[in-house]
Amino acid sequence: MTPAWLLPEYVEDILPHYARAGELLRRNLLDLFDAHGYELVAPPLVEYLESLLTGAARDLDLKTFKVVDGLSGRMLGVRADMTPQVARIDAHLINHQGPTRLCYAGPVLRTRPAGLGSREPFQVGAELFGHAGIEADLEIQGLLLAALKAAGVPGPRLSLGHAGVFRALADGAGLPPEQATALFTALRDKDVPEVEALTASLGAPWQAAFRALPNLYGGPQALERARSALPDLPAIRQALDDLARLLAAGEGADLAVDLADLRGDGYHNGVMFAAYAGGQSRAVALGGRYDGAGAVFGRARAATGFSLDLRQILDCLPEPAAGSGILAPLADEAGLIAKIAQLRAAGERVVAVLPGHDAHVAELGCERELVKQGTDWVVRSR
């Protein structure tokens, strides 16, 4: 029999020090987004399945837990990604005509993990709707870099891709959907032998272009190589021009182009962002442009944004320190009660020792204590 305390695979508890560090990080990031004009929204944990998986979001199907609603009998989905939900809110509920900036924070649940990560990522993200120009992508890139800095991500690096390059090549080569999907996956996984096998039947220019993508990475020189190696199509020219502007705007940060870095949940159709921490191969943040968001809800909107995985960021940071605190006797007199209230109002963590538990005070994590000196209560080191 499975022990009652055992959790499902790739699902875990977050213990006090990490939970506290994660909450502080969540607040800092939301404060950063608010300072840039991004308004907080809180989508529901579950929705009708067709709402979660409509349009571009259908690529999330295999990642989504499905349950039957006991009230309506309809199928519900537990959100696997909050971005489609925020697109629905922008299109159907807020209904601004100009640009709308929204942010969010909350857990999502997935049927399978990404690599060895959790099946319950905690997403913190920002989305900008209503502007199709490169200016929106530049704003999102700057906000993502600021978020990585605010989170203290060690050795942050940002990989820039563009879904438009792959789409232009797939359309030009006339790839059927199944082959295009398989090739997209092979490029994303950097599976060069599979890319070669999937392109073996293509004409020379298209075969050469697809096979060149895994090697087109680096700085501005990579874009120059791409202009020579890829067909001179308008969509590809525009994509490379956009990437050049993003690279130039990120001067001083660790940025690089990778035209085979096609990470995400399949709904992006423009610039793509993947952020990494030093020494890690799995992205701590993903994002990009997904124009047409909200079309299935009655209003197509230009859109770009990103989301960070708070749990994964915590994994790449140093182990959180124990929270500081002040140990206090059980409040049983007016002066002590007033002093504890004053300290807590000032932001201090004050923990009372319950009767009979003096031997266990070390477990409370307090490096100071509240003691009486004369008629006054004062704080001193323990």
Contacts in CASP RR format, 6 or more apart in sequence:
PFRMAT RR
TARGET T0000
AUTHOR 0000-0000-0000
METHOD contacts of the structure
MODEL  1
MTPAWLLPEYVEDILPHYARAGELLRRNLLDLFDAHGYELVAPPLVEYLE
SLLTGAARDLDLKTFKVVDGLSGRMLGVRADMTPQVARIDAHLINHQGPT
RLCYAGPVLRTRPAGLGSREPFQVGAELFGHAGIEADLEIQGLLLAALKA
AGVPGPRLSLGHAGVFRALADGAGLPPEQATALFTALRDKDVPEVEALTA
SLGAPWQAAFRALPNLYGGPQALERARSALPDLPAIRQALDDLARLLAAG
EGADLAVDLADLRGDGYHNGVMFAAYAGGQSRAVALGGRYDGAGAVFGRA
RAATGFSLDLRQILDCLPEPAAGSGILAPLADEAGLIAKIAQLRAAGERV
VAVLPGHDAHVAELGCERELVKQGTDWVVRSR
7 13 0 8 1.000
8 119 0 8 1.000
9 119 0 8 1.000
10 112 0 8 1.000
10 113 0 8 1.000
10 116 0 8 1.000
10 117 0 8 1.000
10 118 0 8 1.000
10 119 0 8 1.000
11 118 0 8 1.000
11 119 0 8 1.000
11 120 0 8 1.000
12 118 0 8 1.000
14 22 0 8 1.000
14 311 0 8 1.000
17 319 0 8 1.000
17 320 0 8 1.000
17 321 0 8 1.000
17 322 0 8 1.000
17 323 0 8 1.000
18 314 0 8 1.000
18 320 0 8 1.000
20 320 0 8 1.000
20 323 0 8 1.000
21 314 0 8 1.000
21 317 0 8 1.000
21 320 0 8 1.000
22 310 0 8 1.000
22 314 0 8 1.000
25 151 0 8 1.000
25 310 0 8 1.000
25 313 0 8 1.000
25 314 0 8 1.000
26 105 0 8 1.000
26 122 0 8 1.000
26 124 0 8 1.000
26 310 0 8 1.000
28 150 0 8 1.000
28 151 0 8 1.000
29 105 0 8 1.000
29 124 0 8 1.000
29 125 0 8 1.000
29 147 0 8 1.000
29 150 0 8 1.000
29 151 0 8 1.000
29 308 0 8 1.000
30 40 0 8 1.000
30 103 0 8 1.000
30 105 0 8 1.000
30 124 0 8 1.000
32 143 0 8 1.000
32 146 0 8 1.000
32 147 0 8 1.000
32 150 0 8 1.000
33 40 0 8 1.000
33 103 0 8 1.000
33 125 0 8 1.000
33 126 0 8 1.000
33 143 0 8 1.000
33 147 0 8 1.000
34 40 0 8 1.000
34 103 0 8 1.000
36 101 0 8 1.000
36 126 0 8 1.000
36 139 0 8 1.000
36 143 0 8 1.000
37 101 0 8 1.000
38 101 0 8 1.000
38 102 0 8 1.000
38 103 0 8 1.000
38 126 0 8 1.000
38 143 0 8 1.000
39 101 0 8 1.000
39 102 0 8 1.000
39 103 0 8 1.000
40 102 0 8 1.000
40 103 0 8 1.000
40 104 0 8 1.000
40 105 0 8 1.000
41 86 0 8 1.000
41 89 0 8 1.000
41 102 0 8 1.000
41 103 0 8 1.000
41 104 0 8 1.000
42 104 0 8 1.000
43 79 0 8 1.000
43 82 0 8 1.000
43 85 0 8 1.000
43 86 0 8 1.000
43 88 0 8 1.000
43 89 0 8 1.000
43 104 0 8 1.000
44 79 0 8 1.000
44 85 0 8 1.000
45 78 0 8 1.000
45 79 0 8 1.000
45 107 0 8 1.000
46 67 0 8 1.000
46 76 0 8 1.000
46 77 0 8 1.000
46 78 0 8 1.000
46 79 0 8 1.000
47 76 0 8 1.000
47 77 0 8 1.000
47 79 0 8 1.000
47 85 0 8 1.000
48 69 0 8 1.000
48 74 0 8 1.000
48 75 0 8 1.000
48 76 0 8 1.000
48 77 0 8 1.000
49 64 0 8 1.000
49 66 0 8 1.000
49 74 0 8 1.000
49 75 0 8 1.000
49 76 0 8 1.000
49 77 0 8 1.000
51 88 0 8 1.000
52 60 0 8 1.000
52 64 0 8 1.000
52 77 0 8 1.000
52 79 0 8 1.000
52 80 0 8 1.000
52 84 0 8 1.000
52 85 0 8 1.000
53 60 0 8 1.000
53 61 0 8 1.000
53 64 0 8 1.000
54 84 0 8 1.000
54 296 0 8 1.000
54 297 0 8 1.000
55 267 0 8 1.000
55 295 0 8 1.000
55 296 0 8 1.000
56 84 0 8 1.000
56 266 0 8 1.000
56 267 0 8 1.000
56 269 0 8 1.000
56 290 0 8 1.000
56 292 0 8 1.000
56 293 0 8 1.000
57 81 0 8 1.000
57 84 0 8 1.000
57 265 0 8 1.000
57 267 0 8 1.000
59 265 0 8 1.000
59 266 0 8 1.000
59 267 0 8 1.000
60 80 0 8 1.000
60 81 0 8 1.000
60 84 0 8 1.000
60 265 0 8 1.000
62 111 0 8 1.000
62 112 0 8 1.000
63 80 0 8 1.000
63 81 0 8 1.000
63 110 0 8 1.000
63 111 0 8 1.000
63 112 0 8 1.000
63 265 0 8 1.000
64 77 0 8 1.000
64 78 0 8 1.000
64 79 0 8 1.000
64 80 0 8 1.000
64 110 0 8 1.000
64 111 0 8 1.000
65 77 0 8 1.000
65 78 0 8 1.000
65 80 0 8 1.000
65 109 0 8 1.000
65 110 0 8 1.000
65 111 0 8 1.000
66 75 0 8 1.000
66 76 0 8 1.000
66 77 0 8 1.000
66 78 0 8 1.000
67 75 0 8 1.000
67 76 0 8 1.000
67 77 0 8 1.000
67 78 0 8 1.000
68 74 0 8 1.000
68 75 0 8 1.000
68 76 0 8 1.000
69 75 0 8 1.000
69 76 0 8 1.000
78 109 0 8 1.000
79 85 0 8 1.000
79 108 0 8 1.000
79 109 0 8 1.000
80 108 0 8 1.000
80 109 0 8 1.000
80 110 0 8 1.000
80 111 0 8 1.000
80 265 0 8 1.000
81 108 0 8 1.000
81 123 0 8 1.000
81 265 0 8 1.000
81 307 0 8 1.000
82 104 0 8 1.000
82 106 0 8 1.000
82 108 0 8 1.000
82 123 0 8 1.000
82 125 0 8 1.000
82 307 0 8 1.000
83 127 0 8 1.000
83 265 0 8 1.000
83 267 0 8 1.000
83 290 0 8 1.000
83 305 0 8 1.000
83 307 0 8 1.000
84 267 0 8 1.000
84 293 0 8 1.000
86 102 0 8 1.000
86 104 0 8 1.000
86 127 0 8 1.000
87 127 0 8 1.000
87 129 0 8 1.000
87 290 0 8 1.000
87 293 0 8 1.000
87 294 0 8 1.000
87 297 0 8 1.000
87 301 0 8 1.000
87 303 0 8 1.000
88 294 0 8 1.000
88 297 0 8 1.000
89 102 0 8 1.000
90 96 0 8 1.000
90 100 0 8 1.000
90 102 0 8 1.000
90 127 0 8 1.000
90 129 0 8 1.000
90 293 0 8 1.000
90 294 0 8 1.000
90 301 0 8 1.000
90 303 0 8 1.000
91 129 0 8 1.000
91 293 0 8 1.000
91 294 0 8 1.000
91 295 0 8 1.000
91 297 0 8 1.000
91 298 0 8 1.000
91 299 0 8 1.000
91 300 0 8 1.000
91 301 0 8 1.000
92 294 0 8 1.000
92 297 0 8 1.000
92 298 0 8 1.000
92 299 0 8 1.000
94 100 0 8 1.000
94 102 0 8 1.000
95 299 0 8 1.000
96 129 0 8 1.000
98 130 0 8 1.000
98 131 0 8 1.000
99 128 0 8 1.000
99 129 0 8 1.000
99 130 0 8 1.000
99 131 0 8 1.000
99 136 0 8 1.000
100 128 0 8 1.000
100 129 0 8 1.000
100 130 0 8 1.000
101 126 0 8 1.000
101 127 0 8 1.000
101 128 0 8 1.000
101 129 0 8 1.000
102 126 0 8 1.000
102 127 0 8 1.000
102 129 0 8 1.000
103 124 0 8 1.000
103 125 0 8 1.000
103 126 0 8 1.000
103 127 0 8 1.000
104 123 0 8 1.000
104 124 0 8 1.000
104 125 0 8 1.000
104 127 0 8 1.000
105 122 0 8 1.000
105 123 0 8 1.000
105 124 0 8 1.000
105 125 0 8 1.000
105 310 0 8 1.000
106 122 0 8 1.000
106 123 0 8 1.000
106 124 0 8 1.000
107 120 0 8 1.000
107 121 0 8 1.000
107 122 0 8 1.000
107 123 0 8 1.000
108 120 0 8 1.000
108 121 0 8 1.000
108 122 0 8 1.000
108 123 0 8 1.000
109 119 0 8 1.000
109 120 0 8 1.000
110 119 0 8 1.000
110 120 0 8 1.000
110 121 0 8 1.000
111 119 0 8 1.000
112 119 0 8 1.000
113 119 0 8 1.000
114 121 0 8 1.000
114 282 0 8 1.000
115 282 0 8 1.000
117 282 0 8 1.000
117 311 0 8 1.000
117 312 0 8 1.000
118 311 0 8 1.000
118 312 0 8 1.000
120 311 0 8 1.000
121 309 0 8 1.000
121 310 0 8 1.000
121 311 0 8 1.000
121 312 0 8 1.000
122 309 0 8 1.000
122 310 0 8 1.000
122 311 0 8 1.000
123 307 0 8 1.000
123 308 0 8 1.000
123 309 0 8 1.000
123 310 0 8 1.000
124 147 0 8 1.000
124 307 0 8 1.000
124 308 0 8 1.000
124 310 0 8 1.000
125 305 0 8 1.000
125 306 0 8 1.000
125 307 0 8 1.000
125 308 0 8 1.000
126 140 0 8 1.000
126 143 0 8 1.000
126 147 0 8 1.000
126 305 0 8 1.000
126 306 0 8 1.000
127 303 0 8 1.000
127 304 0 8 1.000
127 305 0 8 1.000
128 136 0 8 1.000
128 139 0 8 1.000
128 140 0 8 1.000
128 303 0 8 1.000
128 304 0 8 1.000
128 305 0 8 1.000
129 293 0 8 1.000
129 301 0 8 1.000
129 302 0 8 1.000
129 303 0 8 1.000
130 136 0 8 1.000
130 301 0 8 1.000
130 302 0 8 1.000
130 303 0 8 1.000
131 302 0 8 1.000
132 291 0 8 1.000
132 302 0 8 1.000
133 302 0 8 1.000
134 242 0 8 1.000
134 245 0 8 1.000
134 246 0 8 1.000
136 289 0 8 1.000
136 302 0 8 1.000
136 304 0 8 1.000
137 242 0 8 1.000
137 246 0 8 1.000
137 271 0 8 1.000
137 288 0 8 1.000
137 289 0 8 1.000
137 304 0 8 1.000
138 245 0 8 1.000
138 246 0 8 1.000
138 249 0 8 1.000
140 273 0 8 1.000
140 287 0 8 1.000
140 288 0 8 1.000
140 304 0 8 1.000
140 305 0 8 1.000
140 306 0 8 1.000
141 158 0 8 1.000
141 246 0 8 1.000
141 249 0 8 1.000
141 250 0 8 1.000
141 273 0 8 1.000
142 249 0 8 1.000
142 250 0 8 1.000
143 306 0 8 1.000
144 158 0 8 1.000
144 273 0 8 1.000
144 275 0 8 1.000
144 285 0 8 1.000
144 287 0 8 1.000
144 306 0 8 1.000
145 156 0 8 1.000
145 158 0 8 1.000
145 250 0 8 1.000
145 253 0 8 1.000
147 285 0 8 1.000
147 308 0 8 1.000
148 156 0 8 1.000
148 158 0 8 1.000
148 275 0 8 1.000
148 284 0 8 1.000
148 285 0 8 1.000
148 308 0 8 1.000
149 156 0 8 1.000
151 308 0 8 1.000
151 313 0 8 1.000
151 317 0 8 1.000
152 317 0 8 1.000
153 275 0 8 1.000
153 277 0 8 1.000
153 278 0 8 1.000
153 284 0 8 1.000
153 313 0 8 1.000
153 316 0 8 1.000
153 317 0 8 1.000
154 277 0 8 1.000
154 278 0 8 1.000
154 316 0 8 1.000
154 317 0 8 1.000
155 254 0 8 1.000
155 277 0 8 1.000
155 278 0 8 1.000
156 253 0 8 1.000
156 254 0 8 1.000
156 275 0 8 1.000
156 276 0 8 1.000
156 277 0 8 1.000
156 278 0 8 1.000
157 254 0 8 1.000
157 255 0 8 1.000
157 256 0 8 1.000
157 275 0 8 1.000
157 276 0 8 1.000
157 278 0 8 1.000
158 253 0 8 1.000
158 254 0 8 1.000
158 255 0 8 1.000
158 256 0 8 1.000
158 273 0 8 1.000
158 274 0 8 1.000
158 275 0 8 1.000
158 276 0 8 1.000
159 217 0 8 1.000
159 256 0 8 1.000
159 257 0 8 1.000
159 258 0 8 1.000
159 261 0 8 1.000
159 273 0 8 1.000
159 274 0 8 1.000
159 275 0 8 1.000
159 276 0 8 1.000
159 283 0 8 1.000
160 243 0 8 1.000
160 246 0 8 1.000
160 247 0 8 1.000
160 255 0 8 1.000
160 256 0 8 1.000
160 257 0 8 1.000
160 258 0 8 1.000
160 261 0 8 1.000
160 271 0 8 1.000
160 272 0 8 1.000
160 273 0 8 1.000
161 243 0 8 1.000
161 257 0 8 1.000
161 258 0 8 1.000
161 259 0 8 1.000
161 261 0 8 1.000
161 262 0 8 1.000
161 271 0 8 1.000
161 272 0 8 1.000
161 273 0 8 1.000
161 274 0 8 1.000
162 239 0 8 1.000
162 240 0 8 1.000
162 242 0 8 1.000
162 243 0 8 1.000
162 259 0 8 1.000
162 270 0 8 1.000
162 271 0 8 1.000
162 272 0 8 1.000
163 262 0 8 1.000
163 268 0 8 1.000
163 269 0 8 1.000
163 270 0 8 1.000
163 272 0 8 1.000
163 289 0 8 1.000
164 235 0 8 1.000
164 236 0 8 1.000
164 239 0 8 1.000
164 269 0 8 1.000
164 270 0 8 1.000
165 213 0 8 1.000
165 226 0 8 1.000
165 230 0 8 1.000
165 235 0 8 1.000
165 236 0 8 1.000
165 239 0 8 1.000
165 240 0 8 1.000
165 259 0 8 1.000
166 184 0 8 1.000
166 187 0 8 1.000
166 213 0 8 1.000
166 262 0 8 1.000
167 235 0 8 1.000
167 269 0 8 1.000
168 231 0 8 1.000
168 233 0 8 1.000
168 235 0 8 1.000
168 236 0 8 1.000
168 239 0 8 1.000
169 206 0 8 1.000
169 209 0 8 1.000
169 210 0 8 1.000
169 230 0 8 1.000
169 231 0 8 1.000
169 236 0 8 1.000
170 180 0 8 1.000
170 183 0 8 1.000
170 184 0 8 1.000
172 206 0 8 1.000
172 231 0 8 1.000
172 233 0 8 1.000
173 202 0 8 1.000
173 203 0 8 1.000
173 206 0 8 1.000
173 210 0 8 1.000
175 183 0 8 1.000
179 198 0 8 1.000
182 194 0 8 1.000
182 198 0 8 1.000
183 195 0 8 1.000
183 198 0 8 1.000
183 199 0 8 1.000
183 210 0 8 1.000
184 262 0 8 1.000
186 194 0 8 1.000
186 195 0 8 1.000
186 198 0 8 1.000
187 195 0 8 1.000
187 210 0 8 1.000
187 213 0 8 1.000
187 214 0 8 1.000
187 260 0 8 1.000
187 262 0 8 1.000
188 260 0 8 1.000
188 261 0 8 1.000
188 262 0 8 1.000
188 263 0 8 1.000
190 214 0 8 1.000
190 260 0 8 1.000
192 211 0 8 1.000
192 214 0 8 1.000
195 210 0 8 1.000
195 211 0 8 1.000
195 213 0 8 1.000
195 214 0 8 1.000
196 211 0 8 1.000
198 210 0 8 1.000
199 206 0 8 1.000
199 207 0 8 1.000
199 210 0 8 1.000
199 211 0 8 1.000
200 207 0 8 1.000
202 210 0 8 1.000
205 231 0 8 1.000
206 231 0 8 1.000
208 229 0 8 1.000
209 229 0 8 1.000
209 230 0 8 1.000
209 231 0 8 1.000
212 226 0 8 1.000
212 229 0 8 1.000
212 230 0 8 1.000
213 259 0 8 1.000
213 260 0 8 1.000
214 260 0 8 1.000
216 222 0 8 1.000
216 225 0 8 1.000
216 226 0 8 1.000
216 229 0 8 1.000
216 257 0 8 1.000
216 258 0 8 1.000
216 259 0 8 1.000
216 260 0 8 1.000
217 256 0 8 1.000
217 257 0 8 1.000
217 258 0 8 1.000
217 259 0 8 1.000
217 260 0 8 1.000
217 261 0 8 1.000
218 256 0 8 1.000
218 257 0 8 1.000
218 258 0 8 1.000
219 247 0 8 1.000
219 255 0 8 1.000
219 256 0 8 1.000
219 257 0 8 1.000
220 244 0 8 1.000
220 247 0 8 1.000
222 256 0 8 1.000
222 257 0 8 1.000
222 259 0 8 1.000
223 240 0 8 1.000
223 243 0 8 1.000
223 244 0 8 1.000
223 247 0 8 1.000
223 257 0 8 1.000
226 236 0 8 1.000
226 240 0 8 1.000
226 257 0 8 1.000
226 259 0 8 1.000
227 237 0 8 1.000
227 240 0 8 1.000
230 236 0 8 1.000
239 270 0 8 1.000
239 271 0 8 1.000
242 270 0 8 1.000
242 271 0 8 1.000
243 257 0 8 1.000
243 271 0 8 1.000
246 255 0 8 1.000
246 271 0 8 1.000
247 255 0 8 1.000
247 257 0 8 1.000
258 274 0 8 1.000
261 272 0 8 1.000
261 274 0 8 1.000
262 272 0 8 1.000
263 272 0 8 1.000
263 274 0 8 1.000
263 283 0 8 1.000
263 286 0 8 1.000
264 272 0 8 1.000
264 274 0 8 1.000
264 286 0 8 1.000
264 287 0 8 1.000
267 290 0 8 1.000
267 293 0 8 1.000
268 287 0 8 1.000
268 288 0 8 1.000
268 289 0 8 1.000
268 290 0 8 1.000
269 289 0 8 1.000
269 290 0 8 1.000
269 291 0 8 1.000
269 292 0 8 1.000
270 288 0 8 1.000
270 289 0 8 1.000
270 290 0 8 1.000
270 291 0 8 1.000
271 288 0 8 1.000
271 289 0 8 1.000
271 304 0 8 1.000
272 286 0 8 1.000
272 287 0 8 1.000
272 288 0 8 1.000
272 289 0 8 1.000
273 285 0 8 1.000
273 286 0 8 1.000
273 287 0 8 1.000
273 288 0 8 1.000
273 305 0 8 1.000
273 306 0 8 1.000
274 283 0 8 1.000
274 285 0 8 1.000
274 286 0 8 1.000
274 287 0 8 1.000
275 283 0 8 1.000
275 284 0 8 1.000
275 285 0 8 1.000
275 286 0 8 1.000
275 306 0 8 1.000
275 308 0 8 1.000
276 282 0 8 1.000
276 283 0 8 1.000
276 284 0 8 1.000
277 284 0 8 1.000
277 313 0 8 1.000
277 316 0 8 1.000
278 316 0 8 1.000
280 316 0 8 1.000
282 312 0 8 1.000
284 308 0 8 1.000
284 309 0 8 1.000
284 312 0 8 1.000
284 313 0 8 1.000
284 316 0 8 1.000
285 306 0 8 1.000
285 307 0 8 1.000
285 308 0 8 1.000
285 309 0 8 1.000
286 306 0 8 1.000
286 307 0 8 1.000
287 304 0 8 1.000
287 305 0 8 1.000
287 306 0 8 1.000
287 307 0 8 1.000
288 304 0 8 1.000
288 305 0 8 1.000
288 306 0 8 1.000
289 302 0 8 1.000
289 303 0 8 1.000
289 304 0 8 1.000
289 305 0 8 1.000
290 303 0 8 1.000
290 304 0 8 1.000
291 300 0 8 1.000
291 301 0 8 1.000
291 302 0 8 1.000
291 303 0 8 1.000
292 300 0 8 1.000
292 301 0 8 1.000
292 302 0 8 1.000
292 303 0 8 1.000
293 300 0 8 1.000
293 301 0 8 1.000
293 302 0 8 1.000
293 303 0 8 1.000
294 300 0 8 1.000
294 301 0 8 1.000
295 301 0 8 1.000
314 320 0 8 1.000
322 365 0 8 1.000
323 349 0 8 1.000
323 365 0 8 1.000
324 349 0 8 1.000
324 366 0 8 1.000
324 367 0 8 1.000
324 368 0 8 1.000
325 348 0 8 1.000
325 349 0 8 1.000
325 350 0 8 1.000
325 351 0 8 1.000
325 365 0 8 1.000
325 366 0 8 1.000
325 367 0 8 1.000
325 368 0 8 1.000
326 343 0 8 1.000
326 348 0 8 1.000
326 349 0 8 1.000
326 350 0 8 1.000
326 351 0 8 1.000
326 366 0 8 1.000
326 368 0 8 1.000
326 369 0 8 1.000
326 370 0 8 1.000
326 379 0 8 1.000
327 351 0 8 1.000
327 353 0 8 1.000
327 361 0 8 1.000
327 364 0 8 1.000
327 366 0 8 1.000
327 368 0 8 1.000
327 369 0 8 1.000
327 370 0 8 1.000
327 382 0 8 1.000
328 336 0 8 1.000
328 340 0 8 1.000
328 350 0 8 1.000
328 351 0 8 1.000
328 352 0 8 1.000
328 353 0 8 1.000
328 369 0 8 1.000
328 370 0 8 1.000
329 336 0 8 1.000
329 352 0 8 1.000
329 353 0 8 1.000
329 370 0 8 1.000
330 352 0 8 1.000
330 353 0 8 1.000
330 354 0 8 1.000
330 355 0 8 1.000
331 337 0 8 1.000
331 340 0 8 1.000
331 352 0 8 1.000
335 377 0 8 1.000
336 370 0 8 1.000
336 372 0 8 1.000
336 377 0 8 1.000
339 370 0 8 1.000
339 377 0 8 1.000
340 350 0 8 1.000
340 352 0 8 1.000
340 370 0 8 1.000
343 350 0 8 1.000
343 370 0 8 1.000
343 379 0 8 1.000
344 350 0 8 1.000
349 366 0 8 1.000
350 370 0 8 1.000
351 364 0 8 1.000
351 365 0 8 1.000
351 366 0 8 1.000
353 361 0 8 1.000
353 364 0 8 1.000
366 382 0 8 1.000
367 381 0 8 1.000
367 382 0 8 1.000
368 379 0 8 1.000
368 380 0 8 1.000
368 381 0 8 1.000
368 382 0 8 1.000
369 379 0 8 1.000
369 380 0 8 1.000
369 381 0 8 1.000
369 382 0 8 1.000
370 377 0 8 1.000
370 378 0 8 1.000
370 379 0 8 1.000
371 377 0 8 1.000
371 378 0 8 1.000
371 380 0 8 1.000
372 378 0 8 1.000
END
